[in-house]
Amino acid sequence: MPNVKPAYIVQRIEGKVKHTTAKPKETGGFDYTEKQEPGGYMVYLPNGDSLRVRTDGELQRLGFDSPANLVDMDSGEVVGSMSNMSFQHMTTLLPDAAKETSIVTETLDTGE
């Protein structure tokens, strides 16, 4: 049986998260500032890696705003797309899938 997974899954993060920035001082070292910003999105990759994307524009720029391709994890070959897959077939690959795209409708709660 082939080991087929979506190339990525995107999940919206509700609420606000802390974002720390560092600005270099002229005398050396850094000044750190923290601010609250919208949660953005978590993007989960099939190898177990994940990344946080801060804005809708960045999500689009990185190409995570469209349905994901299905990838055979053994060969690396693209074997299909989630955009033309039936919901029933997709749920056999993704038991927690919420709809026919790779963007999950459930959200992560940051507790704030």
Secondary structure as UniProt FT lines:
FT   STRAND          4..6
FT   STRAND          9..14
FT   STRAND          16..24
FT   TURN            26..27
FT   STRAND          30..38
FT   STRAND          41..44
FT   TURN            46..47
FT   STRAND          50..53
FT   HELIX           56..61
FT   TURN            62..65
FT   STRAND          69..72
FT   TURN            73..75
FT   STRAND          78..81
FT   HELIX           82..84
FT   HELIX           87..93
FT   TURN            95..96
FT   STRAND          103..109
//
